[in-house]
Amino acid sequence: MALLSVRELSVEFATRDGVVSAVNGVSFSLEAGQVLALLGESGSGKSVTLRAILGLHPAVRTRVGGEVLVKGQDVNRLDEPSRARLRGRIVSTVFQEPMTALDPVYTIGEQIAETLRQHRGHDHAAARRRARELLDLVQVPSPDRCLASYPHEISGGMRQRAMIAIALACEPELLLADEPTTALDVTVQAQILWLLRDLQKRLGLAVIFVTHDLGVAAEIADEAAVMYAGRIVEQAPIRELFRRPAHPYTEGLMHATVRRGQKGRPLVPIPGAPPNLAVLPPGCAFAPRCPIARDPCRITLPSFHPVSDGHVARCHFVTPGGSS
Amino acid sequence: MWTYAGRRLLLAIPTLLGASIIVFAMVHLAPGDPIAAVMPAESSQAEIEATKKAYGFDKPLAVQYLVWLGRVAQGDLGRSIATRRAVILDVRDSLANSLVLALSSSLLAFGIGTALGLLAAFRQGRWLDKAASAIAVIGVSVPHYWAGIILIIVFSVWLNWLPAMGAADGGGPLAYLRHMTLPTVALALIPLGVITRVVRSAALDVLNQEFVLALRAKGLAARRVFTHVVKNSAPQIFTVLGLQFGFQLGGSVLVEAVFSWPGTGYLLNLAIFQRDIPVLQGVILVLATFFVLLNLAVDLLQTLVDPRIARH
């Protein structure tokens, strides 16, 4: 049984401008210890997918469909207390911006300890001991001072380390990392990325790593899924994806990213803008921006076409074994 | 924390001096001659001059102010022109009555307002939120003296359950309680509305922050998340509670007049109509001092809750 299995997940928000389909029939699964990168630009539905895995979407004005099986339990069918038992204990989250994701009026120590008290029933002394261990684990140089600090008193890198310590407090099996390096300074980004990769290997964590940065994805992931307008448009092992991108959108992303040997060659942006999620076209959502789109693209939604073993793309022009 | 407390305390001194200057000057800027109010119409010019001299009105303003301030510092607020009683005694008795009313109405408004505001925030958009908002709007919109009159008509005249006037001098604690019930309710209406609205928006601000999502994402029980939200909204809630309590002390002139409640508002009202300047000055000065001290207390309370305020 897969650790996480998402089947036909859809998330719709009722807004003033109509029903917005933020996530539209997303399916994937993840084994223990595996790292999946969710790639895509802002608004492609990456973060919404992560929240749906934890069942964190509010009940009002939101409709969540499909199945999210965590160790065989469907999160969408669980009541709130049962969901809360999964969160932080089996599935943990690291957020993008640790300054806003930590409570400003509680110390780091209190915020780690309350997680332990909630799931493990630790008493004060045991929670404190474990909190100190965790800060050692995430390589905070002076753990005792950090424990007594409020979030605004420590640096951005330290805050993100503390956030990771909270996420790992109860030894989860799956870590959801929502752009965990985006808000940090470049030098700190690399440190946090290495730390996450190291922890993933040592603890055998499964990780879903949401990012719009292909370079970051290449550093950490085994597998990558590219999202566009709430759908997965291409999924492949990460090396395969870089070697042979099959979907025009993936190709476009790669041309728009700085790569080795880029010097002297201009970056090519993808023309146009992402579609309005309230009025998705019937066919391929990327068709209006796509250089190779033909009439069928605007009428029928392409299904997944196999490119090679474990590599699929939602494009009518995919031929097995070759690029479109 | 203590250096911050000391600094805030020092800052309160110029505020108080400023208040005393305004109180002193206000009386001299206001139209109407206090001497004319106490002297018989047929008094001679010499008699008027003598009275002026007795009260010190013949000296320059700066001298009058310093003399007055020196006496005030010793607790001597002068004598009432109308009753000849020491002002400090009148102010003390009326302040006690007003404090009782301010405390009871504040407790009523704080309790209900905070509970309603938090409930509304956590049930945003549902019927409970809408009901709380309706109550808040009614609370701030209804003039409290009008509400007082309606309360008298319903509970004193029609139902005959509660007394309409006075504070039941010498009637024992139970009679006192019965007398203060209606003015308490009338006075609680405005702060109830204000507090409900401020608490709701403060809690909503916090609820929309990402860390609340993060708290839920790490599996905290709803009860614990609620505690986090309340602690984060507390500084804003304290501010409005402190301000409202201050208003309750000084702003009850109309309600005290409607219920003939012998408090500072009633005394102020009386002093204004009798042009009783020493009483007017005494009441306003004591109320202003209370307001400043109250704000100081609120500021210090906030530093206990929110570490970001004092540590910078």
Interface residues (C-beta under 8 A of the other chain):
Chain A: R51 L54 L56 V60 E80 P81 A84 R85 L86 R87 G88 R89 S92 T93 F95 E97 T100 A101 L102 D103 P104 V105 Y106 E114 T115 Q118 H119 Y150 H152 E153 M163 I166 A167 A169 C170
Chain B: G125 R126 Q209 E210 F211 L213 A214 L215 R216 A217 K218 G219 L220 A221 A222 R224 H228 K231 N232 V305 D306 P307 R308 R311
